[in-house]
Amino acid sequence: MAYSDKVVAFYHTREWQAMRKEVLSRDKGLCQVCLKQGRITPANTVHHIQPIRTFKNGKNVITDGWSKRLDEDNLESICAACHNREHPEKGLSKKQRYNREKRKNWEKENTNVFKIE
């Protein structure tokens, strides 16, 4: 099964739907990120704290977090605004995500190039 098929299929399983409902109930339907900042905001998404997938070299890749995809301790209720801040890449095209990752890798590799001592 291809990557995208596996992930899409997972989000349609009964297990995920049940866990999603359980986490939203556990968190009383409130965004946990906003709550930590003293704001009360309804949550509509269940977010994987340790991601189950990432974007590398222009491709989506399943991460080590895949094994925690149904682990309640790896899930939190979150509002759409906070989820978008957690995943800014989801609003980008494939090319934009690739360029963003390429830039981040360059910056990481060249952090000392412009450092004056």
C-alpha positions in Angstrom: 0.0 0.0 0.0 1.4 3.4 -0.9 2.1 6.0 1.7 -0.8 8.3 1.0 -3.2 5.3 0.8 -2.0 4.0 4.1 -2.4 7.3 5.9 -5.8 8.2 4.3 -7.0 4.7 5.1 -5.9 5.1 8.7 -8.0 8.2 9.2 -11.1 6.3 8.0 -10.7 3.4 10.4 -13.2 2.7 13.2 -10.3 2.6 15.6 -9.2 6.2 14.7 -12.8 7.5 14.7 -13.3 6.0 18.2 -10.0 7.3 19.5 -10.7 10.7 18.1 -14.1 10.8 19.9 -12.5 9.6 23.1 -9.7 12.3 23.1 -12.2 15.1 22.3 -14.3 13.8 25.3 -11.3 13.5 27.6 -10.3 17.1 26.7 -13.8 18.3 27.2 -13.9 19.5 23.6 -11.4 22.3 24.4 -8.2 23.2 22.5 -5.3 22.1 24.8 -2.9 24.6 23.3 -5.2 27.6 23.9 -6.0 26.3 27.4 -2.3 26.3 28.3 -2.3 30.0 27.3 -5.4 30.8 29.4 -7.8 30.9 26.5 -11.0 28.8 26.2 -11.5 27.7 22.6 -13.5 24.8 21.2 -11.5 22.0 19.6 -12.4 20.3 16.4 -9.3 18.4 15.6 -7.3 15.6 17.3 -3.6 16.3 16.8 -0.7 13.8 16.9 1.9 15.3 19.2 4.6 13.1 17.7 3.7 13.3 14.0 2.9 10.1 12.2 4.2 11.6 8.9 6.5 14.3 7.7 7.7 15.8 4.5 11.2 15.1 3.4 13.0 15.6 0.0 9.7 16.5 -1.7 7.9 13.4 -0.4 5.6 12.5 2.5 7.3 10.0 4.8 5.8 7.9 7.6 7.7 8.6 10.9 8.5 6.7 14.0 5.3 8.3 15.4 3.3 5.9 13.2 3.5 3.3 16.0 1.9 5.9 18.4 -1.0 6.8 16.0 -3.6 5.4 18.4 -1.7 6.1 21.7 -3.9 8.4 23.7 -0.8 10.0 25.3 0.3 11.1 21.8 -3.0 12.9 21.0 -4.5 16.2 22.0 -7.6 18.1 21.1 -6.8 21.3 19.2 -8.6 24.1 17.4 -8.2 24.8 13.7 -6.1 27.9 14.2 -3.6 26.1 16.5 -3.5 23.1 14.1 -2.7 25.3 11.2 0.2 26.8 13.3 1.4 23.3 14.0 1.2 22.3 10.4 1.9 25.4 8.2 3.1 23.1 5.4 -0.5 21.8 4.9 -1.4 25.1 3.3 1.5 24.9 0.9 1.9 23.2 -2.5 4.2 20.2 -2.8 6.8 22.5 -4.4 6.5 25.1 -1.7 6.9 22.4 1.0 10.0 21.1 -0.7 11.5 24.6 -1.0 10.8 25.3 2.6 12.4 22.1 3.7 15.4 22.7 1.5 15.8 26.2 3.0 15.6 24.9 6.5 18.2 22.2 5.8 20.5 24.9 4.2 20.1 27.1 7.3 20.8 24.3 9.6 24.0 23.3 7.7 25.2 26.9 7.4 24.4 28.4 10.8 28.0 29.3 11.5 28.8 30.7 8.0 27.8 34.2 9.0 28.7 34.0 12.6 31.3 36.7 13.6 33.5 35.9 16.5 
